[in-house]
Amino acid sequence: MPPHAGPGGFDHACVAARAGRLYVAHTANDAVEVVDTRRARHLSTLGGLAGVAGALVCEEQGLVFTSNRGEDTVGILEPGGVFKVPVGRRPNGLAYDPGHRLLLAANVGEPPSLSFVSIDERREIARVPMPGRTRWAIFDPRTTCFLVNIADPSRIVLVESDHCDRVAGTIEIPAPGPHGLDADLERRLLYCACDLGTLVVLNLDTGAILTERPLSGAPDVVFFDPGLRLLHVAVGNPGVIDVFDTASNRLCETVATEKGAHTIAFDPTTHHVYAFLPETHAAAVFQNIPV
């Protein structure tokens, strides 16, 4: 990967599996790096994205989004460049409802908020105040509901796509600092990784706490592999990925990455996991093997 031009390293990333492309926010360079996943090589750099904190792909609709924390915009990548939409202060986490063509940006700046952007209208159509700093966000297609982690108070906020101007409900989390978030949509399980070093497993439909498991440290990005039913939790310090067998909620492996490697990406077709290494300016590629 290109070396860092400033502070910030890498941040959130996403894979377009069928296209064989990986998009990773290179915050230090105000750019998104594009990787050819089939040939394992860096392809190009998309610059001009101040403080870019995340990239999100909707491959079915040919869309790539960015959260540009340094300029309070989200970006919609197009063949001719990037179309930018103003949102709340310091957008970070992203989630997308393809049915409503509705993009959520979780804004970490004060006051913390959620911005909802209509892709067809190319404008923010709603902004909802949040009770604390926002973290990771996901979308549940069965309920057409967005779920957003809040660091403090420790909870998950729910917002329905049809009523995106208000909070639909909350789920209280027993561990401090909800951060990474992902779900097993088929088995209706929700995985919330918290700053204290705790993985909380919940029922996605009821919010009931099912179990808690220790992590190797304070986590960031979480990705679930539905094919192998493995959960990956990136821990920047000491620099590992904790891998859980979700059938038993058992830690089955801890994989060394690099200190500060707090962000990962996942390809569901190859079961490759990409860890972004801030000190060596590289992406390490790991292969999950069925057993």
C-alpha positions in Angstrom: 0.0 0.0 0.0 1.2 3.6 -0.4 3.0 4.9 2.7 1.2 7.2 5.1 1.4 10.9 4.3 0.2 12.0 7.7 -1.3 10.6 10.9 -4.4 8.3 11.0 -3.3 5.1 9.3 -6.0 2.9 7.8 -9.7 2.7 8.8 -12.9 0.9 7.7 -12.8 -1.2 4.6 -15.2 -3.3 2.5 -15.0 -5.9 -0.3 -16.9 -6.1 -3.6 -16.5 -9.8 -3.8 -17.9 -10.5 -7.4 -15.9 -7.6 -8.8 -12.7 -8.7 -7.0 -12.2 -5.3 -5.4 -11.3 -4.1 -1.9 -11.8 -0.5 -0.8 -10.0 0.7 2.3 -10.1 4.1 3.9 -6.5 5.5 4.0 -7.2 8.2 6.6 -3.6 9.3 6.7 -3.7 10.1 2.9 -7.3 11.5 2.6 -7.9 8.7 0.1 -9.4 5.3 -0.5 -7.1 2.6 -1.7 -8.4 0.1 -4.3 -7.0 -3.4 -4.3 -7.4 -6.2 -6.8 -8.3 -9.1 -4.5 -7.8 -11.8 -7.2 -4.2 -10.8 -7.9 -3.5 -9.4 -4.5 -2.1 -6.1 -5.7 -2.8 -2.4 -5.2 -4.7 -0.9 -8.2 -5.3 2.8 -7.6 -5.8 5.6 -5.1 -8.9 7.8 -5.0 -7.9 11.0 -3.4 -9.5 14.2 -2.3 -11.5 12.6 0.6 -10.5 14.6 3.7 -10.1 12.5 6.8 -11.9 9.5 5.1 -12.9 7.1 7.8 -14.8 4.4 6.0 -15.8 2.7 2.8 -18.9 0.6 2.2 -20.0 -1.4 -0.8 -23.4 -2.3 -2.2 -22.3 -4.6 -5.0 -25.9 -5.4 -6.1 -26.4 -1.8 -7.0 -22.8 -1.0 -8.1 -22.4 1.5 -5.3 -19.4 2.5 -3.2 -19.8 5.0 -0.3 -17.2 6.8 1.8 -17.5 8.7 5.1 -15.3 11.8 4.9 -14.7 12.8 8.5 -12.5 15.8 7.7 -15.1 17.6 5.6 -18.5 16.4 7.1 -19.6 14.7 3.9 -20.3 11.2 2.6 -19.1 10.3 -0.9 -20.8 8.3 -3.6 -18.2 6.9 -6.0 -19.0 7.3 -9.7 -17.0 6.6 -12.9 -16.2 10.2 -13.2 -15.3 10.9 -9.6 -17.0 11.3 -6.2 -20.4 13.0 -5.6 -20.4 14.4 -2.0 -23.4 15.0 0.2 -23.1 17.2 3.4 -24.1 15.4 6.6 -23.5 15.9 10.3 -20.2 16.5 12.0 -17.4 14.0 11.5 -19.2 11.1 9.8 -17.6 7.7 10.6 -19.7 4.4 10.5 -21.8 3.6 7.4 -24.7 1.3 6.8 -27.0 1.0 3.7 -30.6 -0.1 3.1 -30.7 -1.1 -0.6 -34.5 -1.5 -0.7 -35.1 2.2 0.3 -31.7 3.3 -1.2 -31.0 4.9 2.1 -27.5 5.5 3.5 -26.8 6.0 7.2 -23.8 8.0 8.4 -23.0 7.7 12.1 -21.5 11.1 13.0 -19.0 11.2 15.9 -18.7 15.0 16.1 -20.5 17.1 18.7 -23.4 16.9 18.9 -23.4 13.2 17.9 -26.1 12.2 15.4 -27.2 10.0 12.6 -27.6 11.3 9.1 -29.8 9.6 6.5 -29.0 10.3 2.9 -31.4 9.5 0.0 -29.2 8.1 -2.8 -31.9 9.0 -5.4 -32.3 12.5 -4.2 -28.6 12.9 -3.3 -29.3 14.8 -0.1 -29.6 14.3 3.6 -33.3 13.8 4.4 -33.1 13.3 8.1 -30.8 13.9 11.1 -31.4 12.2 14.4 -29.6 13.3 17.6 -27.8 10.5 19.5 -27.3 10.1 23.3 -23.5 9.7 22.9 -20.6 9.0 20.6 -21.6 6.7 17.7 -19.6 3.7 16.7 -20.2 0.9 14.2 -23.6 0.6 12.3 -25.3 -2.3 10.4 -28.6 -2.8 8.6 -31.0 -5.7 9.2 -32.9 -6.4 5.9 -35.6 -8.6 7.6 -36.8 -5.8 9.9 -35.6 -2.9 7.6 -33.9 -1.5 10.7 -30.5 0.2 11.3 -28.6 -0.7 14.4 -26.0 1.7 15.8 -23.6 1.2 18.7 -23.3 4.1 21.2 -20.2 4.2 23.3 -21.6 5.9 26.4 -24.3 5.3 27.5 -23.6 1.6 26.5 -26.4 0.7 24.1 -27.5 -0.1 20.6 -29.9 2.4 19.0 -32.5 1.2 16.4 -33.9 3.3 13.6 -36.5 2.0 11.1 -36.0 2.9 7.4 -39.6 3.9 7.0 -39.3 6.3 10.0 -35.7 7.4 9.8 -36.4 10.7 11.5 -36.7 9.2 15.0 -35.3 6.4 17.2 -37.5 3.2 17.2 -35.9 1.6 20.3 -32.7 0.8 22.2 -30.9 -2.3 23.5 -28.9 -1.8 26.7 -25.4 -3.4 26.6 -23.9 -4.7 29.9 -20.3 -3.9 29.0 -18.8 -0.4 28.6 -18.1 1.0 25.2 -20.0 -0.9 22.4 -17.7 -0.6 19.4 -17.7 -3.3 16.6 -21.0 -4.8 15.5 -22.1 -7.5 13.1 -24.9 -10.1 12.8 -25.7 -13.6 11.8 -28.9 -12.7 9.9 -30.0 -16.3 9.4 -29.7 -17.4 13.0 -30.8 -14.0 14.3 -27.7 -13.4 16.4 -26.0 -10.1 17.1 -22.4 -9.7 18.0 -21.3 -6.5 19.9 -17.6 -6.1 20.8 -17.0 -3.6 23.6 -14.0 -1.5 24.7 -13.6 -3.3 28.0 -12.5 -6.3 26.0 -15.8 -8.1 26.0 -17.8 -9.8 23.2 -21.6 -9.6 23.9 -23.8 -12.0 22.0 -27.5 -11.1 21.7 -30.7 -12.2 20.2 -31.2 -9.9 17.1 -35.0 -9.9 17.4 -35.5 -9.5 21.1 -32.2 -7.9 22.3 -31.8 -10.5 25.0 -28.2 -11.1 26.2 -27.2 -14.7 25.4 -23.6 -14.8 26.5 -20.4 -12.8 27.0 -16.9 -13.8 26.1 -13.5 -12.1 26.9 -11.4 -10.6 24.1 -7.6 -10.1 23.8 -8.0 -6.3 24.3 -10.1 -3.3 23.2 -11.7 -4.3 19.9 -12.7 -2.3 16.8 -14.0 -3.9 13.6 -16.1 -7.1 13.7 -16.9 -9.4 10.7 -19.0 -12.5 10.6 -18.4 -15.3 8.1 -21.8 -16.8 7.4 -20.4 -19.6 5.3 -18.1 -20.9 8.0 -19.9 -19.4 10.9 -16.8 -17.7 12.2 -16.6 -14.3 13.9 -13.5 -12.1 13.5 -12.7 -9.4 16.0 -9.8 -7.0 15.3 -7.9 -5.9 18.4 -5.3 -3.1 17.7 -3.4 -3.6 20.9 -1.6 -6.1 21.0 -2.4 -6.5 17.3 -4.4 -9.7 16.8 -7.6 -11.0 15.4 -9.7 -13.1 17.8 -11.6 -15.8 15.8 -14.7 -17.4 17.4 -16.7 -20.5 16.4 -20.2 -19.0 16.7 -21.8 -22.5 17.0 -20.2 -22.8 20.5 -19.2 -19.2 21.1 -15.7 -20.5 21.7 -12.5 -18.7 20.9 -10.8 -21.0 18.4 -7.8 -19.0 17.4 -6.0 -15.7 18.0 -4.0 -14.6 14.9 -1.2 -12.1 15.2 -1.3 -9.1 12.9 0.6 -5.9 13.9 0.3 -3.5 16.7 -2.2 -0.8 15.8 -4.0 -3.1 13.2 -7.5 -2.3 14.5 -9.4 -2.7 11.2 -10.1 -5.6 8.9 -12.2 -6.6 5.9 -13.8 -9.8 4.8 -14.6 -11.6 1.5 -17.5 -14.0 1.9 -16.7 -15.8 -1.4 -13.1 -16.7 -0.7 -13.3 -16.5 3.2 -10.2 -14.2 3.0 -9.7 -11.8 5.9 -7.7 -8.6 5.3 -5.9 -6.9 8.1 -4.5 -3.4 7.5 -1.1 -2.9 9.0 -0.3 0.7 9.9 3.4 0.3 10.6 4.3 -1.5 7.4 1.7 0.1 5.1 0.4 -3.2 4.0 -2.7 -5.5 4.0 -2.1 -9.0 5.4 -4.4 -11.6 3.8 -5.5 -14.6 5.9 -7.4 -17.7 4.6 -10.1 -19.3 6.7 -10.1 -23.1 6.0 -13.2 -25.2 6.6 -12.7 -28.0 9.2 
